[in-house]
Amino acid sequence: CPSVPQVLKSCTEFIEKHGIVDGIYRLSGIASNIQKLRHEFDSEQIPDLTKDIYIQDIHCVGSLCKLYFRELPNPLLTYQLYEKFS
């Protein structure tokens, strides 16, 4: 079983603990907060998601998850399985 990337593990655990709000994955976070969070993960750090900046803009954590999936080289719903899904 492939391992779950740290960015997804950290973000989803944080959202499950702190992010029970309407539209957590539907609403976007503030772009500068998303980029700051992304930079922290790209620097191979595990950011402290309990910082006020992320607690006050919890949608940036959900937005980073969506960004991760959007930038995958191959979609989660693979091209081979597309017909079955549609």
Backbone bond lengths (Angstrom), bond angles and torsions (degrees), N, CA, C in turn:
res aa  C-N    CA-C-N  psi(-1)  N-CA   C-N-CA  omega(-1)  CA-C   N-CA-C  phi
1 C - - - 1.454 - - 1.532 108.92 -
2 P 1.337 118.36 124.03 1.462 119.63 -179.54 1.530 110.62 -65.37
3 S 1.319 114.67 149.37 1.462 118.83 -179.63 1.529 110.68 -77.93
4 V 1.312 115.33 154.21 1.463 121.69 179.19 1.527 107.93 -83.90
5 P 1.332 118.72 129.70 1.464 120.78 178.55 1.539 111.11 -57.72
6 Q 1.319 116.29 143.46 1.460 121.86 -176.56 1.520 112.51 -56.63
7 V 1.321 117.28 -38.66 1.468 120.25 -179.26 1.529 110.54 -60.01
8 L 1.323 117.77 -42.42 1.459 120.70 179.55 1.521 111.62 -71.42
9 K 1.315 116.07 -40.89 1.463 120.15 -179.95 1.531 110.25 -61.85
10 S 1.326 117.10 -50.36 1.470 121.30 -178.14 1.526 111.24 -62.86
11 C 1.317 116.57 -46.80 1.465 120.56 -176.44 1.523 112.06 -66.40
12 T 1.325 117.51 -44.20 1.463 118.74 -178.20 1.520 111.80 -69.45
13 E 1.321 117.45 -37.25 1.471 119.67 176.56 1.526 110.52 -63.13
14 F 1.333 116.55 -41.87 1.456 121.12 179.20 1.528 110.92 -64.36
15 I 1.316 116.18 -44.00 1.467 120.39 -179.36 1.526 110.49 -64.50
16 E 1.328 117.37 -41.34 1.463 119.66 178.13 1.524 111.63 -62.52
17 K 1.326 116.79 -32.85 1.460 120.44 -177.88 1.528 112.57 -84.46
18 H 1.343 117.42 -39.78 1.463 121.55 -171.52 1.524 114.64 -119.36
19 G 1.310 117.76 -10.82 1.458 119.82 -167.03 1.500 116.76 -106.04
20 I 1.303 117.67 29.45 1.449 118.96 178.98 1.529 108.39 -80.58
21 V 1.323 114.55 76.62 1.461 122.40 178.52 1.524 107.77 -131.68
22 D 1.300 116.02 156.43 1.463 119.76 178.90 1.523 110.56 -61.90
23 G 1.304 115.72 135.05 1.452 121.10 172.92 1.508 115.49 70.27
24 I 1.329 118.59 28.93 1.466 120.43 -176.09 1.527 112.10 -55.65
25 Y 1.319 118.18 -37.58 1.464 120.14 178.18 1.525 112.09 -99.76
26 R 1.311 117.29 -9.72 1.463 120.95 -178.55 1.521 110.85 -86.90
27 L 1.325 116.98 -39.47 1.462 120.74 -178.41 1.521 110.64 -89.14
28 S 1.317 115.80 146.14 1.461 120.62 -179.54 1.515 110.88 -91.78
29 G 1.318 114.37 149.58 1.457 120.27 174.24 1.516 110.33 -84.29
30 I 1.305 116.16 177.90 1.467 122.18 177.32 1.529 108.23 -71.66
31 A 1.323 115.89 128.86 1.475 121.56 -173.43 1.524 112.63 -54.64
32 S 1.323 117.58 -42.14 1.468 119.43 -178.65 1.527 111.49 -65.99
33 N 1.334 117.13 -33.65 1.465 120.24 177.55 1.531 111.15 -70.95
34 I 1.331 116.04 -37.85 1.467 120.36 177.56 1.524 109.45 -62.97
35 Q 1.325 117.11 -45.85 1.464 120.76 -179.35 1.530 111.92 -65.46
36 K 1.324 116.60 -38.79 1.473 120.25 177.92 1.526 109.75 -62.45
37 L 1.318 116.48 -45.29 1.460 121.34 179.82 1.528 110.52 -64.42
38 R 1.318 116.27 -43.07 1.465 120.60 178.14 1.523 110.91 -60.74
39 H 1.322 116.18 -43.25 1.471 120.40 179.21 1.531 111.03 -61.34
40 E 1.327 116.60 -39.75 1.463 119.40 179.39 1.527 110.76 -63.35
41 F 1.332 117.81 -42.71 1.466 119.89 176.90 1.524 111.13 -68.53
42 D 1.339 118.12 -38.97 1.467 121.23 179.13 1.524 111.86 -64.05
43 S 1.321 117.26 -26.29 1.466 122.04 178.76 1.526 110.99 -81.71
44 E 1.328 115.82 11.61 1.454 123.90 179.04 1.524 112.49 60.29
45 Q 1.318 115.33 32.01 1.448 121.29 172.83 1.525 106.94 -104.60
46 I 1.306 115.98 159.15 1.457 119.85 169.34 1.521 105.07 -105.86
47 P 1.331 116.36 104.17 1.465 119.20 -174.28 1.520 112.83 -66.15
48 D 1.309 114.67 154.53 1.460 121.56 175.21 1.520 107.47 -82.28
49 L 1.321 116.11 99.26 1.460 120.77 -176.38 1.528 112.37 -73.78
50 T 1.326 117.16 -8.00 1.465 119.27 178.90 1.530 112.26 -86.50
51 K 1.342 117.14 3.70 1.467 120.06 174.53 1.524 108.72 -61.26
52 D 1.327 116.14 148.70 1.462 120.99 -179.25 1.532 112.45 -53.42
53 I 1.322 116.91 -37.62 1.464 120.39 -176.90 1.530 110.64 -58.75
54 Y 1.325 117.60 -37.41 1.465 120.79 -178.16 1.531 111.53 -87.73
55 I 1.313 117.61 -34.31 1.472 120.40 176.79 1.533 109.64 -64.19
56 Q 1.340 116.77 -42.22 1.460 120.63 -178.25 1.519 112.33 -73.62
57 D 1.330 117.23 -25.40 1.470 121.25 177.44 1.520 108.17 -124.91
58 I 1.314 115.32 64.73 1.470 120.31 -176.75 1.527 111.68 -61.89
59 H 1.316 116.71 -23.36 1.468 120.06 179.60 1.531 111.70 -65.78
60 C 1.339 118.30 -22.14 1.467 118.93 177.95 1.524 110.74 -67.77
61 V 1.325 117.68 -29.48 1.464 121.14 177.91 1.534 109.48 -68.96
62 G 1.319 117.24 -46.19 1.462 120.82 175.83 1.516 111.58 -62.67
63 S 1.327 116.55 -38.39 1.468 120.91 179.29 1.516 111.45 -64.37
64 L 1.339 116.97 -36.11 1.460 119.72 178.54 1.527 110.33 -66.17
65 C 1.320 117.96 -38.06 1.476 120.98 175.58 1.524 110.38 -60.30
66 K 1.328 116.08 -47.45 1.470 119.89 179.82 1.531 110.76 -61.80
67 L 1.326 117.00 -40.75 1.461 121.66 178.97 1.522 110.37 -61.98
68 Y 1.315 116.89 -42.14 1.462 120.92 179.03 1.527 110.56 -58.05
69 F 1.329 115.99 -48.21 1.468 119.46 -179.27 1.524 112.06 -66.57
70 R 1.341 117.30 -36.25 1.472 120.72 179.09 1.514 111.58 -64.55
71 E 1.326 117.07 -32.78 1.464 120.42 -174.82 1.526 114.13 -92.37
72 L 1.329 117.32 3.62 1.465 119.01 176.02 1.525 109.72 -62.51
73 P 1.337 117.88 143.72 1.467 119.68 -179.93 1.525 112.13 -65.22
74 N 1.320 117.70 -31.78 1.457 122.37 177.13 1.526 107.95 -124.18
75 P 1.314 117.93 140.43 1.466 120.06 -178.31 1.532 111.65 -66.70
76 L 1.329 115.64 155.68 1.468 120.19 175.93 1.516 111.06 -62.21
77 L 1.328 115.75 -42.08 1.460 120.81 175.15 1.522 105.78 -89.72
78 T 1.314 116.36 92.67 1.460 122.76 -168.33 1.525 113.21 -58.20
79 Y 1.316 114.52 156.22 1.456 120.79 178.71 1.530 111.12 -58.34
80 Q 1.343 116.82 -37.20 1.464 120.88 -178.72 1.526 111.47 -64.40
81 L 1.330 117.15 -30.83 1.466 120.86 -176.97 1.532 112.84 -98.25
82 Y 1.316 117.24 1.64 1.464 121.16 -174.38 1.526 112.02 -56.51
83 E 1.313 117.38 -45.33 1.478 120.57 -178.74 1.525 111.30 -59.53
84 K 1.322 117.24 -40.45 1.469 120.55 -179.95 1.514 111.32 -66.61
85 F 1.327 116.65 -34.93 1.468 120.15 -179.89 1.520 112.12 -73.71
86 S 1.320 115.81 -34.75 1.471 118.16 -177.84 1.496 109.41 -90.01
